[in-house]
């Protein structure tokens, strides 16, 4: 509400779109251009609360530096917030697990989340008159993962609580820091957290660190000269997952790649197929559900993840929320903590097979 009352409606709506719609972050340049094209303005402008242009510049840094001393405080904070969002990339790991329905409720008071691992059954039989009934006893063991609280805090000086500090200078960044830490853990785990239970140390492993993950070697996908090899490599690695890791259904695997690989995926697959990019060719593979960049993957790394409850699930005790601290006096700075309590678990079957395959050159 503060955003809309302090700014011209069109600029405010634009800022809301950038702040709230993750799908727009990657397309910021085109979205920004479309938002201002009817006014025939340069790409970056500063306007006051009445919509009057008071500064324009193609250089974001120069514009913000000048705007800091010329626009209303609330206007500057919104402009700064938009630039903060632009320089961030959208997150992937946590959101993809949620979108696939691979989540379950957990208890925030519990420090460990348990998962069952069942023994392997014998093959089913077919008989016209069944008389031989196998005794497939269900033998369960439990595998645990720590359930940490991920958090980021900030304070607002008491005399500035009336401004949009709560939104622009603190809350947005704390939200991003918390979300990025969760995504970091999905891909790389967290070696600093380990909880011992019943004599066994439970750790948080990621797609690139789980000891039971499959591994494979690929060519350097950042080089356009290897574009044809990219598709060959992916097909070969999917075949290895099928043979060595328990099978891969069609339309079930997301391929996550590091940023240096992702840049090359936008190039033409072959010079004779100029209308088809490497990305489009990869998405045409039957088992591939999607191909995405993952900021938290190290350079020249990729991961194939089967999006199935038998491969990975996300336990959610608390989604990302902001919690204001209770003040003991009126002049005390207002503290706010953004936190979440959720953790993923990469699952292994009784034979130690997973639906995750880590690829490196």
C-alpha positions as CSV (number, residue, x, y, z in Angstrom):
1,X,0.0,0.0,0.0
2,X,2.8,2.4,0.9
3,X,4.3,1.7,-2.5
4,X,1.2,2.8,-4.4
5,X,0.5,5.8,-2.4
6,X,4.0,7.2,-2.6
7,X,4.6,6.8,-6.3
8,X,2.8,7.2,-9.6
9,X,0.7,4.1,-10.3
10,X,2.5,2.9,-13.5
11,X,6.0,3.1,-11.8
12,X,4.6,1.5,-8.7
13,X,3.0,-1.4,-10.6
14,X,6.3,-1.9,-12.5
15,X,8.2,-2.1,-9.2
16,X,5.7,-4.6,-7.8
17,X,6.1,-6.8,-10.9
18,X,9.8,-6.8,-10.6
19,X,9.8,-7.5,-6.9
20,X,7.1,-10.2,-6.9
21,X,7.2,-12.1,-10.2
22,X,10.2,-14.4,-10.4
23,X,9.6,-15.1,-14.0
24,X,10.2,-11.5,-14.9
25,X,13.6,-11.1,-13.3
26,X,15.4,-12.8,-16.2
27,X,13.6,-10.6,-18.7
28,X,14.0,-7.3,-16.9
29,X,15.5,-5.4,-19.8
30,X,12.6,-6.1,-22.2
31,X,10.0,-5.6,-19.4
32,X,11.6,-2.2,-18.4
33,X,11.7,-1.1,-22.0
34,X,8.0,-1.9,-22.6
35,X,7.0,-0.1,-19.5
36,X,8.4,3.2,-20.7
37,X,8.2,3.0,-24.5
38,X,4.9,4.9,-24.7
39,X,6.6,7.9,-23.1
40,X,9.6,7.7,-25.4
41,X,12.0,7.7,-22.5
42,X,15.5,6.4,-22.1
43,X,15.9,3.1,-20.4
44,X,16.5,4.4,-16.8
45,X,14.6,7.4,-15.5
46,X,13.8,9.0,-12.2
47,X,10.4,10.6,-11.6
48,X,8.8,12.2,-8.5
49,X,5.6,11.2,-6.9
50,X,3.6,13.2,-9.5
51,X,5.2,11.4,-12.4
52,X,7.4,14.2,-13.5
53,X,10.8,13.2,-14.9
54,X,13.6,14.7,-12.9
55,X,16.5,12.7,-14.2
56,X,17.3,10.2,-17.0
57,X,20.4,8.2,-17.7
58,X,21.4,4.9,-19.3
59,X,23.9,4.4,-16.5
60,X,22.2,2.9,-13.5
61,X,25.0,3.7,-11.1
62,X,25.2,7.3,-12.1
63,X,21.4,7.6,-12.0
64,X,21.1,6.2,-8.5
65,X,24.0,8.3,-7.3
66,X,22.2,11.4,-8.5
67,X,18.8,10.3,-7.5
68,X,19.9,9.7,-3.9
69,X,20.1,13.5,-3.4
70,X,17.2,14.6,-5.5
71,X,14.2,12.3,-5.1
72,X,11.9,11.7,-2.2
73,X,13.3,9.1,0.2
74,X,10.5,6.6,-0.6
75,X,11.0,6.9,-4.3
76,X,14.8,6.3,-4.1
77,X,14.2,3.2,-2.0
78,X,11.9,1.7,-4.6
79,X,14.4,2.5,-7.4
80,X,17.2,0.9,-5.4
81,X,15.0,-2.1,-4.7
82,X,14.4,-2.6,-8.4
83,X,18.1,-2.5,-9.1
84,X,18.8,-5.0,-6.4
85,X,16.3,-7.4,-8.0
86,X,17.8,-6.9,-11.4
87,X,21.3,-8.0,-10.3
88,X,20.0,-11.2,-8.8
89,X,19.2,-14.4,-10.7
90,X,16.0,-16.4,-10.1
91,X,16.3,-19.3,-7.8
92,X,15.6,-22.9,-8.9
93,X,16.1,-25.8,-6.6
94,X,13.5,-25.1,-3.8
95,X,10.9,-23.8,-6.2
96,X,11.1,-26.8,-8.5
97,X,10.6,-29.2,-5.7
98,X,7.5,-27.2,-4.6
99,X,6.2,-27.0,-8.2
100,X,6.5,-30.8,-8.6
101,X,4.6,-31.4,-5.4
102,X,7.7,-33.1,-3.8
103,X,7.1,-31.6,-0.3
104,X,5.6,-32.7,3.0
105,X,4.9,-31.1,6.3
106,X,7.5,-31.3,9.1
107,X,7.6,-30.1,12.7
108,X,9.6,-27.0,13.5
109,X,10.4,-28.3,17.0
110,X,12.1,-31.4,15.6
111,X,15.8,-31.2,14.8
112,X,15.8,-34.4,12.7
113,X,13.5,-35.5,9.9
114,X,13.3,-39.2,9.2
115,X,12.8,-41.1,6.0
116,X,12.0,-44.8,5.6
117,X,14.1,-47.1,3.4
118,X,12.4,-50.4,2.5
119,X,14.1,-53.7,1.6
120,X,13.9,-54.9,-2.0
121,X,11.0,-57.2,-2.9
122,X,11.2,-60.2,-5.1
123,X,9.7,-60.1,-8.6
124,X,5.9,-60.6,-9.0
125,X,4.7,-63.9,-10.3
126,X,1.9,-64.9,-12.6
127,X,-0.1,-68.1,-12.1
128,X,-3.5,-69.4,-13.3
129,X,-4.1,-70.9,-9.8
130,X,-1.9,-69.1,-7.3
131,X,-0.5,-71.4,-4.6
132,X,3.0,-70.2,-4.1
133,X,2.9,-67.0,-2.0
134,X,6.2,-65.3,-1.4
135,X,6.8,-63.8,2.0
136,X,7.9,-60.3,1.1
137,X,8.4,-59.1,4.6
138,X,8.6,-55.3,4.8
139,X,11.8,-54.4,6.6
140,X,12.2,-50.7,7.2
141,X,15.3,-48.8,8.2
142,X,15.3,-45.0,8.8
143,X,17.5,-42.4,7.3
144,X,17.7,-38.9,9.0
145,X,18.5,-35.4,7.9
146,X,19.0,-32.4,10.1
147,X,16.2,-29.8,10.0
148,X,18.0,-26.4,10.4
149,X,16.5,-22.9,10.6
150,X,17.7,-20.6,7.9
151,X,17.6,-17.0,8.8
152,X,18.7,-13.4,8.1
153,X,18.0,-10.4,10.4
154,X,18.2,-6.7,10.1
155,X,17.2,-3.6,12.2
156,X,15.4,-0.4,11.5
157,X,16.4,2.8,13.5
158,X,13.3,3.8,15.5
159,X,13.1,7.2,13.9
160,X,13.0,5.7,10.4
161,X,10.3,3.1,11.0
162,X,7.8,5.2,9.1
163,X,9.7,5.0,5.9
164,X,9.9,2.0,3.5
165,X,13.1,0.7,5.2
166,X,11.1,-2.3,6.2
167,X,10.5,-3.1,2.5
168,X,13.5,-1.9,0.6
169,X,16.6,-1.8,2.7
170,X,16.0,-4.7,4.9
171,X,13.2,-7.1,4.1
172,X,13.9,-7.6,0.4
173,X,17.6,-8.4,1.0
174,X,16.9,-10.6,4.0
175,X,14.3,-12.6,2.0
176,X,16.8,-13.0,-0.8
177,X,19.6,-14.0,1.5
178,X,17.5,-16.6,3.2
179,X,16.2,-18.0,-0.1
180,X,19.7,-18.1,-1.6
181,X,21.0,-20.0,1.4
182,X,18.3,-22.6,0.9
183,X,19.1,-23.0,-2.8
184,X,22.8,-23.2,-2.0
185,X,22.0,-26.2,0.3
186,X,19.9,-27.9,-2.3
187,X,22.8,-28.0,-4.7
188,X,25.9,-28.2,-2.4
189,X,24.7,-29.3,1.0
190,X,26.0,-27.9,4.2
191,X,29.1,-29.5,5.8
192,X,28.8,-27.3,8.9
193,X,25.6,-29.1,10.1
194,X,25.6,-32.6,11.4
195,X,23.4,-34.2,14.1
196,X,24.3,-37.5,15.8
197,X,21.4,-39.8,16.5
198,X,21.7,-43.4,17.7
199,X,25.4,-43.4,17.0
200,X,25.0,-42.3,13.4
201,X,25.9,-38.8,12.2
202,X,23.1,-37.2,10.0
203,X,24.3,-34.6,7.5
204,X,22.7,-32.4,4.8
205,X,23.9,-33.4,1.4
206,X,23.3,-31.6,-1.9
207,X,22.9,-32.7,-5.5
208,X,26.7,-32.4,-6.0
209,X,27.8,-33.8,-2.6
210,X,25.5,-36.8,-1.8
211,X,27.8,-39.9,-1.4
212,X,25.3,-42.1,-3.3
213,X,24.8,-39.8,-6.3
214,X,25.7,-41.0,-9.7
215,X,28.6,-39.2,-11.4
216,X,29.6,-38.8,-15.0
217,X,32.2,-37.0,-17.2
218,X,31.1,-34.7,-20.0
219,X,32.8,-32.4,-22.6
220,X,33.1,-28.7,-21.9
221,X,29.6,-27.4,-22.6
222,X,30.7,-23.8,-22.5
223,X,32.4,-24.1,-25.9
224,X,30.3,-23.6,-29.1
225,X,32.6,-26.2,-30.8
226,X,31.1,-28.8,-28.5
227,X,27.4,-28.0,-29.1
228,X,26.8,-31.4,-30.9
229,X,28.6,-33.2,-28.1
230,X,26.3,-31.6,-25.5
231,X,23.3,-33.5,-26.8
232,X,25.3,-36.7,-27.2
233,X,26.6,-36.4,-23.6
234,X,23.1,-35.8,-22.1
235,X,21.7,-38.9,-23.9
236,X,24.6,-41.0,-22.8
237,X,24.3,-39.8,-19.1
238,X,20.5,-40.5,-19.2
239,X,21.3,-44.0,-20.4
240,X,23.8,-44.4,-17.6
241,X,21.1,-43.3,-15.1
242,X,18.7,-45.9,-16.6
243,X,21.3,-48.7,-16.4
244,X,23.0,-47.9,-13.1
245,X,20.5,-45.9,-11.0
246,X,17.2,-47.6,-11.3
247,X,15.6,-46.3,-14.5
248,X,14.5,-42.9,-15.8
249,X,10.9,-42.4,-17.0
250,X,10.1,-40.0,-19.8
251,X,9.5,-36.3,-19.0
252,X,10.9,-36.8,-15.5
253,X,14.4,-35.3,-15.4
254,X,15.5,-31.6,-14.9
255,X,18.9,-30.7,-16.2
256,X,20.5,-28.0,-14.1
257,X,23.7,-26.3,-15.5
258,X,26.2,-23.8,-14.3
259,X,26.0,-20.2,-15.7
260,X,28.9,-20.7,-18.1
261,X,27.2,-23.7,-19.7
262,X,23.8,-21.9,-19.8
263,X,25.2,-19.0,-21.9
264,X,26.2,-21.4,-24.6
265,X,22.9,-23.1,-24.5
266,X,21.3,-20.1,-26.2
267,X,23.5,-20.5,-29.3
268,X,22.4,-22.3,-32.4
269,X,22.7,-26.1,-32.1
270,X,24.2,-26.4,-35.6
271,X,25.1,-23.9,-38.3
272,X,22.7,-25.9,-40.6
273,X,19.9,-25.6,-38.0
274,X,20.0,-21.9,-37.2
275,X,16.4,-21.8,-36.0
276,X,17.1,-24.4,-33.2
277,X,19.2,-23.6,-30.2
278,X,21.1,-26.1,-28.0
279,X,18.5,-25.5,-25.3
280,X,15.6,-26.4,-27.7
281,X,17.4,-29.6,-28.9
282,X,18.0,-30.7,-25.3
283,X,14.3,-30.2,-24.4
284,X,13.4,-32.5,-27.3
285,X,15.0,-35.5,-25.5
286,X,12.2,-37.7,-24.2
287,X,13.4,-38.0,-20.6
288,X,14.1,-34.3,-20.2
289,X,11.4,-32.3,-18.3
290,X,13.2,-29.0,-18.3
291,X,16.7,-27.4,-18.6
292,X,17.6,-24.6,-16.2
293,X,20.5,-22.5,-15.1
294,X,21.5,-22.9,-11.4
295,X,23.5,-20.0,-9.9
296,X,24.7,-22.1,-7.0
297,X,26.3,-24.7,-9.2
298,X,30.1,-24.2,-9.6
299,X,31.5,-23.4,-13.0
300,X,31.5,-26.3,-15.5
301,X,29.1,-28.4,-13.4
302,X,25.7,-29.9,-14.3
303,X,23.2,-32.1,-12.5
304,X,20.5,-34.4,-13.7
305,X,17.7,-34.8,-11.1
306,X,14.7,-37.2,-11.4
307,X,11.8,-35.2,-10.1
308,X,10.1,-38.0,-8.2
309,X,9.4,-38.7,-4.5
310,X,11.6,-41.8,-4.7
311,X,14.5,-39.5,-5.5
312,X,14.1,-36.3,-3.5
313,X,11.6,-34.6,-1.2
314,X,11.5,-31.3,0.7
315,X,10.3,-31.3,4.3
316,X,8.8,-27.9,5.2
317,X,8.3,-27.0,8.8
318,X,8.0,-23.3,8.0
319,X,8.1,-21.5,4.7
320,X,10.0,-18.1,4.5
321,X,8.3,-15.6,6.8
322,X,9.3,-12.3,8.5
323,X,9.2,-12.1,12.3
324,X,9.4,-8.7,14.0
325,X,11.1,-8.7,17.4
326,X,9.4,-7.3,20.5
327,X,10.8,-3.9,21.5
328,X,11.5,-3.2,25.2
329,X,11.4,0.6,24.7
330,X,10.1,3.1,22.1
331,X,13.6,4.3,21.1
332,X,15.0,0.8,20.5
333,X,15.7,-0.1,16.9
334,X,13.1,-2.5,15.4
335,X,14.7,-5.9,14.7
336,X,13.2,-8.2,12.1
337,X,14.2,-11.8,11.3
338,X,13.4,-13.5,8.1
339,X,13.5,-17.3,8.6
340,X,12.5,-20.6,7.1
341,X,12.7,-24.2,8.4
342,X,12.9,-26.6,5.5
343,X,15.3,-29.2,4.3
344,X,15.5,-31.5,1.4
345,X,16.4,-35.2,1.4
346,X,18.1,-37.0,-1.5
347,X,16.8,-40.5,-1.2
348,X,18.7,-43.8,-1.8
349,X,17.1,-47.2,-2.3
350,X,18.2,-50.3,-0.4
351,X,21.0,-50.7,-3.0
352,X,22.3,-47.2,-2.6
353,X,20.9,-45.9,-5.9
354,X,19.7,-42.3,-6.3
355,X,17.9,-40.3,-9.0
356,X,20.6,-37.7,-9.0
357,X,23.6,-37.7,-11.4
358,X,26.4,-35.1,-11.0
359,X,28.2,-34.2,-14.2
360,X,31.7,-32.6,-14.5
361,X,34.2,-32.2,-17.4
